[in-house]
Amino acid sequence: GVGVDYGIYLFARTQAGLREGMSLQQAYYQALVSAGTAVMFTATTLTIGVATWAFSALKFQADMGLLLAYMFFVNMVAALLVLPALAAWLVVPADSSANS
């Protein structure tokens, strides 16, 4: 879904920076500069649009509007904050594998 795409955009840009020889911090900063604004804009637009469903007379649609708005927002926050933490924990720097 859309929430997964946020992480893919940011991580793909981060990987491109790492391939260019940047540190993880520099690569993630460049990913935020290039794709972070688009991720925030898209998530905010979708969150606001779907949140309007909460005013629907149909209870199911109103409930789904609130749930989807929450999920879009949480996916954005996770892509922007949790992804770099996971990358710092899981991504092995290229120079450390050569020393092993």
Number of C-alpha atoms within 10 A of each C-alpha: 6 14 18 12 14 25 21 14 18 26 21 14 22 26 18 16 20 19 12 10 13 15 14 19 15 14 22 26 18 18 21 20 13 14 18 22 12 14 23 18 12 15 23 16 14 16 22 15 12 20 19 14 20 18 13 12 9 10 12 11 16 17 16 15 22 18 15 16 24 14 15 23 18 15 20 25 17 17 24 19 11 14 18 21 12 10 16 13 9 9 12 11 13 11 8 8 8 7 6 5
